[in-house]
């Protein structure tokens, strides 16, 4: 006998997998045979009627109750983390638990799937043994609640009066009920290290969780019957449900699929429920307890797995998905808007064209001409906002697309169209993080595009209306034929309304706080930065107050500032940052982020090579715009053969009684009036320029010493304002002389200032820019630089570029290149056009806003 049992055991161990497969296959064969018989006898028409009879409210209640019924399963996961060393948030445990339990419901594979998922979710800080032990403890209690409910069902069967005939299944309930007592005895009375961390509290939580889980499932099954108004004693269904679950577990099929269903259908019919109603009852139970929670879990799973993959690849997949979704949404909205306009303005051409006719099913559909045009304009306006990544555009876009989708599917429903429009809605959701800009700025390109798009549409519609008027007896091209004059009039009204809506929409996108405008000039703070860290060749231009100021702060202290003006969507920055040069990279980084967030593009004008290379790393292109000349003062002298002409010139001025001197501020009104007279004579009726050049302003002049030259009669002939720069560098800003001043007066001022600089210990004298000097002189230079070189070579009559370079070259022995940088992929032609407009703008032509920027996110660094 013993040998026989041993052989049987060995045979089973050797062929366990095969025997399990044979058993499962036999169960499935029996189940499918019984299901075939049941389905063959069903009246499927009645099944369809039973399904359609359920109201939307009933379906919604089933959906909510099904989700609630699944929630107790999460208790397992909140307990399992108690056995592990890792620290997990409640949100993470709930999401992971939902995925694990809903996946196990659908495809348990004997608990293997649940164990695998939990091992993956809770592996942080735990070794393999700890994870295996924790999962095993949880697995032991999964059926504890069902075992307890077996005893409850036995009590109900033998105490409550009933003629349901379920007593014959008592053996199954007894078998299932035996599981819990055995488990309890093993865990509490067997001295085993495996259970040493299974405290009374944890065991009670697992038992309670399992009991609530199975009870909620049974209760949900009965709620479905009650909502379907099944006329039987639902209390009789509880033992039936528990027996069916036990049979389903014994069958080893995930979720008891098939075995549970066959048993329930057969036994429900014995209680007086028709087969059709029983089938619908079980279908609803499967749908809302298994399928819907599984779909929700699938979304969580895909999101979590996608997040892990995205992190492992440095965020590249998410960026690609967002950008592709953003591009597809923008393309669809432009396409739909343009197509709907064509369909409204020239319907005969649209529907007679074979290519356009095929595209009809991939856009929105409105029957009314007015709403069609209004919606088309809304789509185009919103497409522009989406293209420019406006944060404010997300909700309006969702609403507009939602209205379009609902209306289109209501009027022209097809499965293909429904899938396509749902895909569009999914794309807009995925592209949400691409919409980060706070405000819309109108570039020259966008203004031109809007004029062509909306203005062109209006002119085309007017042309079609004129051609189709009743009094027109001329031949009309077939493509421009319009069905009805009244319909055209409705469309015209719609176009006017759409135009008004677009204006309101654009106002909505462009209004709001803008940190780059509408603030006062921060004079004290600018002065403090210059005094603390020194100025540069452009720092003095801040006091002209024709530019706005960006101040970068670190550790609650002002570190440096930049000056700029705004032209359309461009922020044009003058020169290098002024102040603490240790923070240039941080300041540029924050400015790039802030400007992009508010829809601006940065342009840096006349900057050095170091800053140019730094900006190149941030995605800027550059073009050389000239060279800045310097004189090394310790090497300067007018002695020798090379400077014979300069010596002669200086001797001439000395003989004629011209006197050079430095006048310190404050200046009297009479002296200011003298300089104003000289300046007006030099201007000779021309308006002064600003931005990169100084202009005559009383308050501005009062800030620095002035070098002057008077004739022998004491009349002021020429003057130059000294420029505060770095400690070792001297320069000038305004240099003016009377129209009748003797030739060479500028040379006298420069030579005198060189001597003055030597006496004061300066090392360099900055002669300023020579625009377009040595720009594009090589055949390998950028094409833009070669065009600039052409201007330099042949355009001296317009500006005197060559003469300026030649004059400064007499003294300069160091030339440093200067560049203009602009964002890549932006139009260099339009950028340069905007730059020229700012640089050549006459002083007083336009009042500029002043500002200071100290963003909160910078102050908190």
ChimeraX attribute file (.defattr): number of C-alpha atoms within 10 A of each C-alpha:
attribute: neighborCount
match mode: 1-to-1
recipient: residues
	/A:1	6
	/A:2	7
	/A:3	8
	/A:4	9
	/A:5	10
	/A:6	11
	/A:7	12
	/A:8	12
	/A:9	13
	/A:10	12
	/A:11	12
	/A:12	14
	/A:13	11
	/A:14	11
	/A:15	11
	/A:16	13
	/A:17	11
	/A:18	11
	/A:19	14
	/A:20	13
	/A:21	12
	/A:22	12
	/A:23	14
	/A:24	16
	/A:25	14
	/A:26	13
	/A:27	19
	/A:28	18
	/A:29	12
	/A:30	15
	/A:31	20
	/A:32	15
	/A:33	13
	/A:34	18
	/A:35	19
	/A:36	13
	/A:37	11
	/A:38	16
	/A:39	14
	/A:40	10
	/A:41	11
	/A:42	15
	/A:43	11
	/A:44	12
	/A:45	10
	/A:46	15
	/A:47	17
	/A:48	12
	/A:49	13
	/A:50	16
	/A:51	18
	/A:52	10
	/A:53	11
	/A:54	12
	/A:55	10
	/A:56	10
	/A:57	9
	/A:58	14
	/A:59	15
	/A:60	11
	/A:61	13
	/A:62	22
	/A:63	19
	/A:64	12
	/A:65	20
	/A:66	26
	/A:67	17
	/A:68	15
	/A:69	23
	/A:70	23
	/A:71	18
	/A:72	20
	/A:73	24
	/A:74	21
	/A:75	20
	/A:76	23
	/A:77	23
	/A:78	17
	/A:79	19
	/A:80	21
	/A:81	18
	/A:82	14
	/A:83	19
	/A:84	20
	/A:85	15
	/A:86	12
	/A:87	11
	/A:88	14
	/A:89	7
	/A:90	11
	/A:91	9
	/A:92	12
	/A:93	21
	/A:94	17
	/A:95	18
	/A:96	22
	/A:97	24
	/A:98	25
	/A:99	24
	/A:100	26
	/A:101	26
	/A:102	25
	/A:103	23
	/A:104	22
	/A:105	22
	/A:106	19
	/A:107	17
	/A:108	20
	/A:109	14
	/A:110	13
	/A:111	15
	/A:112	11
	/A:113	17
	/A:114	23
	/A:115	21
	/A:116	13
	/A:117	18
	/A:118	22
	/A:119	18
	/A:120	12
	/A:121	16
	/A:122	21
	/A:123	16
	/A:124	14
	/A:125	11
	/A:126	15
	/A:127	11
	/A:128	9
	/A:129	9
	/A:130	16
	/A:131	23
	/A:132	15
	/A:133	16
	/A:134	22
	/A:135	23
	/A:136	14
	/A:137	18
	/A:138	19
	/A:139	16
	/A:140	14
	/A:141	23
	/A:142	20
	/A:143	23
	/A:144	26
	/A:145	22
	/A:146	27
	/A:147	26
	/A:148	22
	/A:149	24
	/A:150	27
	/A:151	18
	/A:152	16
	/A:153	24
	/A:154	20
	/A:155	12
	/A:156	16
	/A:157	20
	/A:158	11
	/A:159	9
	/A:160	11
	/A:161	8
	/A:162	14
	/A:163	10
	/A:164	14
	/A:165	11
	/A:166	15
	/A:167	15
	/A:168	7
	/A:169	13
	/A:170	17
	/A:171	12
	/A:172	16
	/A:173	23
	/A:174	15
	/A:175	12
	/A:176	22
	/A:177	23
	/A:178	15
	/A:179	19
	/A:180	21
	/A:181	12
	/A:182	10
	/A:183	14
	/A:184	15
	/A:185	10
	/A:186	13
	/A:187	18
	/A:188	15
	/A:189	9
	/A:190	11
	/A:191	10
	/A:192	10
	/A:193	8
	/A:194	13
	/A:195	15
	/A:196	10
	/A:197	12
	/A:198	17
	/A:199	12
	/A:200	10
	/A:201	10
	/A:202	15
	/A:203	19
	/A:204	12
	/A:205	16
	/A:206	27
	/A:207	23
	/A:208	16
	/A:209	22
	/A:210	26
	/A:211	22
	/A:212	21
	/A:213	24
	/A:214	25
	/A:215	20
	/A:216	20
	/A:217	21
	/A:218	20
	/A:219	19
	/A:220	22
	/A:221	25
	/A:222	22
	/A:223	18
	/A:224	23
	/A:225	22
	/A:226	14
	/A:227	14
	/A:228	18
	/A:229	9
	/A:230	17
	/A:231	11
	/A:232	14
	/A:233	11
	/A:234	15
	/A:235	13
	/A:236	20
	/A:237	22
	/A:238	21
	/A:239	25
	/A:240	19
	/A:241	21
	/A:242	25
	/A:243	26
	/A:244	21
	/A:245	23
	/A:246	21
	/A:247	18
	/A:248	22
	/A:249	18
	/A:250	13
	/A:251	22
	/A:252	20
	/A:253	22
	/A:254	18
	/A:255	20
	/A:256	20
	/A:257	20
	/A:258	20
	/A:259	26
	/A:260	23
	/A:261	22
	/A:262	22
	/A:263	20
	/A:264	22
	/A:265	21
	/A:266	17
	/A:267	21
	/A:268	21
	/A:269	14
	/A:270	13
	/A:271	17
	/A:272	12
	/A:273	17
	/A:274	16
	/A:275	22
	/A:276	23
	/A:277	21
	/A:278	22
	/A:279	23
	/A:280	20
	/A:281	22
	/A:282	17
	/A:283	14
	/A:284	21
	/A:285	22
	/A:286	18
	/A:287	15
	/A:288	22
	/A:289	25
	/A:290	21
	/A:291	17
	/A:292	16
	/A:293	26
	/A:294	23
	/A:295	14
	/A:296	15
	/A:297	21
	/A:298	17
	/A:299	13
	/A:300	16
	/A:301	19
	/A:302	11
	/A:303	12
	/A:304	14
	/A:305	12
	/A:306	14
	/A:307	15
	/A:308	13
	/A:309	15
	/A:310	15
	/A:311	13
	/A:312	11
	/A:313	11
	/A:314	11
	/A:315	13
	/A:316	13
	/A:317	16
	/A:318	19
	/A:319	15
	/A:320	11
	/A:321	14
	/A:322	21
	/A:323	18
	/A:324	15
	/A:325	23
	/A:326	24
	/A:327	16
	/A:328	16
	/A:329	25
	/A:330	24
	/A:331	15
	/A:332	18
	/A:333	26
	/A:334	21
	/A:335	19
	/A:336	24
	/A:337	26
	/A:338	20
	/A:339	20
	/A:340	27
	/A:341	26
	/A:342	21
	/A:343	20
	/A:344	22
	/A:345	27
	/A:346	21
	/A:347	18
	/A:348	17
	/A:349	19
	/A:350	22
	/A:351	17
	/A:352	12
	/A:353	12
	/A:354	10
	/A:355	10
	/A:356	15
	/A:357	12
	/A:358	10
	/A:359	14
	/A:360	16
	/A:361	15
	/A:362	16
	/A:363	19
	/A:364	26
	/A:365	22
	/A:366	16
	/A:367	10
	/A:368	13
	/A:369	22
	/A:370	23
	/A:371	18
	/A:372	22
	/A:373	29
	/A:374	23
	/A:375	26
	/A:376	27
	/A:377	28
	/A:378	22
	/A:379	25
	/A:380	24
	/A:381	25
	/A:382	26
	/A:383	23
	/A:384	21
	/A:385	24
	/A:386	26
	/A:387	19
	/A:388	21
	/A:389	25
	/A:390	24
	/A:391	20
	/A:392	19
	/A:393	25
	/A:394	20
	/A:395	11
	/A:396	13
	/A:397	21
	/A:398	14
	/A:399	11
	/A:400	14
	/A:401	20
	/A:402	15
	/A:403	13
	/A:404	19
	/A:405	23
	/A:406	16
	/A:407	16
	/A:408	21
	/A:409	16
	/A:410	11
	/A:411	13
	/A:412	14
	/A:413	13
	/A:414	13
	/A:415	9
	/A:416	10
	/A:417	18
	/A:418	17
	/A:419	11
	/A:420	16
	/A:421	22
	/A:422	12
	/A:423	14
	/A:424	19
	/A:425	19
	/A:426	13
	/A:427	21
	/A:428	24
	/A:429	16
	/A:430	18
	/A:431	24
	/A:432	20
	/A:433	16
	/A:434	19
	/A:435	21
	/A:436	18
	/A:437	20
	/A:438	22
	/A:439	23
	/A:440	25
	/A:441	19
	/A:442	17
	/A:443	17
	/A:444	16
	/A:445	14
	/A:446	14
	/A:447	12
	/A:448	11
	/A:449	14
	/A:450	15
	/A:451	12
	/A:452	13
	/A:453	14
	/A:454	19
	/A:455	13
	/A:456	13
	/A:457	18
	/A:458	18
	/A:459	12
	/A:460	17
	/A:461	21
	/A:462	15
	/A:463	13
	/A:464	19
	/A:465	21
	/A:466	13
	/A:467	18
	/A:468	21
	/A:469	13
	/A:470	9
	/A:471	8
	/A:472	10
	/A:473	9
	/A:474	8
	/A:475	8
	/A:476	13
	/A:477	9
	/A:478	11
	/A:479	15
	/A:480	20
	/A:481	17
	/A:482	21
	/A:483	12
	/A:484	11
	/A:485	14
	/A:486	9
	/A:487	14
	/A:488	22
	/A:489	14
	/A:490	15
	/A:491	22
	/A:492	20
	/A:493	15
	/A:494	21
	/A:495	26
	/A:496	15
	/A:497	16
	/A:498	21
	/A:499	19
	/A:500	12
	/A:501	16
	/A:502	19
	/A:503	11
	/A:504	12
	/A:505	17
	/A:506	18
	/A:507	12
	/A:508	14
	/A:509	18
	/A:510	19
	/A:511	12
	/A:512	11
	/A:513	11
	/A:514	12
	/A:515	16
	/A:516	22
	/A:517	17
	/A:518	14
	/A:519	14
	/A:520	13
	/A:521	19
	/A:522	19
	/A:523	13
	/A:524	8
	/A:525	16
	/A:526	26
	/A:527	16
	/A:528	15
	/A:529	20
	/A:530	22
	/A:531	12
	/A:532	14
	/A:533	16
	/A:534	17
	/A:535	22
	/A:536	21
	/A:537	23
	/A:538	24
	/A:539	25
	/A:540	22
	/A:541	21
	/A:542	24
	/A:543	19
	/A:544	17
	/A:545	20
	/A:546	22
	/A:547	26
	/A:548	26
	/A:549	27
	/A:550	24
	/A:551	25
	/A:552	28
	/A:553	22
	/A:554	15
	/A:555	10
	/A:556	12
	/A:557	11
	/A:558	19
	/A:559	26
	/A:560	26
	/A:561	25
	/A:562	25
	/A:563	27
	/A:564	27
	/A:565	24
	/A:566	22
	/A:567	17
	/A:568	15
	/A:569	21
	/A:570	24
	/A:571	20
	/A:572	26
	/A:573	27
	/A:574	24
	/A:575	23
	/A:576	23
	/A:577	26
	/A:578	25
	/A:579	26
	/A:580	18
	/A:581	13
	/A:582	10
	/A:583	16
	/A:584	19
	/A:585	13
	/A:586	13
	/A:587	22
	/A:588	18
	/A:589	14
	/A:590	15
	/A:591	18
	/A:592	16
	/A:593	11
	/A:594	17
	/A:595	19
	/A:596	16
	/A:597	19
	/A:598	21
	/A:599	21
	/A:600	24
	/A:601	21
	/A:602	20
	/A:603	25
	/A:604	24
	/A:605	24
	/A:606	26
	/A:607	20
	/A:608	18
	/A:609	16
	/A:610	10
	/A:611	18
	/A:612	24
	/A:613	14
	/A:614	15
	/A:615	21
	/A:616	16
	/A:617	9
	/A:618	14
	/A:619	12
	/A:620	20
	/A:621	19
	/A:622	22
	/A:623	22
	/A:624	27
	/A:625	24
	/A:626	23
	/A:627	23
	/A:628	22
	/A:629	21
	/A:630	24
	/A:631	23
	/A:632	18
	/A:633	23
	/A:634	14
	/A:635	10
	/A:636	16
	/A:637	14
	/A:638	15
	/A:639	10
	/A:640	8
	/A:641	8
	/A:642	11
	/A:643	14
	/A:644	11
	/A:645	11
	/A:646	17
	/A:647	17
	/A:648	12
	/A:649	16
	/A:650	20
	/A:651	12
	/A:652	12
	/A:653	18
	/A:654	14
	/A:655	9
	/A:656	11
	/A:657	14
	/A:658	20
	/A:659	16
	/A:660	19
	/A:661	15
	/A:662	17
	/A:663	13
	/A:664	12
	/A:665	12
	/A:666	12
	/A:667	16
	/A:668	10
	/A:669	10
	/A:670	9
	/A:671	11
	/A:672	17
	/A:673	12
	/A:674	14
	/A:675	25
	/A:676	16
	/A:677	16
	/A:678	21
	/A:679	21
	/A:680	18
	/A:681	16
	/A:682	18
	/A:683	15
	/A:684	11
	/A:685	8
	/A:686	10
	/A:687	14
	/A:688	17
	/A:689	18
	/A:690	22
	/A:691	25
	/A:692	18
	/A:693	15
	/A:694	23
	/A:695	21
	/A:696	19
	/A:697	12
	/A:698	14
	/A:699	9
	/A:700	17
	/A:701	24
	/A:702	16
	/A:703	18
	/A:704	18
	/A:705	19
	/A:706	23
	/A:707	22
	/A:708	21
	/A:709	23
	/A:710	16
	/A:711	17
	/A:712	14
	/A:713	8
	/A:714	11
	/A:715	11
	/A:716	21
	/A:717	23
	/A:718	25
	/A:719	25
	/A:720	24
	/A:721	23
	/A:722	21
	/A:723	24
	/A:724	23
	/A:725	20
	/A:726	17
	/A:727	14
	/A:728	12
	/A:729	22
	/A:730	28
	/A:731	23
	/A:732	22
	/A:733	21
	/A:734	16
	/A:735	19
	/A:736	23
	/A:737	24
	/A:738	20
	/A:739	15
	/A:740	9
	/A:741	15
	/A:742	11
	/A:743	9
	/A:744	12
	/A:745	20
	/A:746	19
	/A:747	17
	/A:748	21
	/A:749	20
	/A:750	19
	/A:751	18
	/A:752	18
	/A:753	22
	/A:754	25
	/A:755	15
	/A:756	17
	/A:757	20
	/A:758	19
	/A:759	10
	/A:760	11
	/A:761	14
	/A:762	19
	/A:763	18
	/A:764	24
	/A:765	23
	/A:766	20
	/A:767	21
	/A:768	17
	/A:769	22
	/A:770	24
	/A:771	22
	/A:772	24
	/A:773	24
	/A:774	18
	/A:775	25
	/A:776	22
	/A:777	17
	/A:778	11
	/A:779	9
	/A:780	9
	/A:781	15
	/A:782	15
	/A:783	12
	/A:784	15
	/A:785	22
	/A:786	17
	/A:787	15
	/A:788	23
	/A:789	22
	/A:790	15
	/A:791	16
	/A:792	23
	/A:793	15
	/A:794	12
	/A:795	14
	/A:796	13
	/A:797	10
	/A:798	9
	/A:799	12
	/A:800	15
	/A:801	19
	/A:802	18
	/A:803	13
	/A:804	15
	/A:805	21
	/A:806	13
	/A:807	13
	/A:808	20
	/A:809	17
	/A:810	13
	/A:811	23
	/A:812	21
	/A:813	14
	/A:814	14
	/A:815	19
	/A:816	12
	/A:817	20
	/A:818	24
	/A:819	19
	/A:820	25
	/A:821	27
	/A:822	25
	/A:823	20
	/A:824	13
	/A:825	9
	/A:826	13
	/A:827	12
	/A:828	17
	/A:829	10
	/A:830	13
	/A:831	21
	/A:832	14
	/A:833	12
	/A:834	20
	/A:835	23
	/A:836	11
	/A:837	12
	/A:838	19
	/A:839	18
	/A:840	15
	/A:841	16
	/A:842	16
	/A:843	17
	/A:844	12
	/A:845	11
	/A:846	9
	/A:847	9
	/A:848	15
	/A:849	18
	/A:850	19
	/A:851	22
	/A:852	24
	/A:853	19
	/A:854	15
	/A:855	15
	/A:856	9
	/A:857	8
	/A:858	15
	/A:859	14
	/A:860	10
	/A:861	9
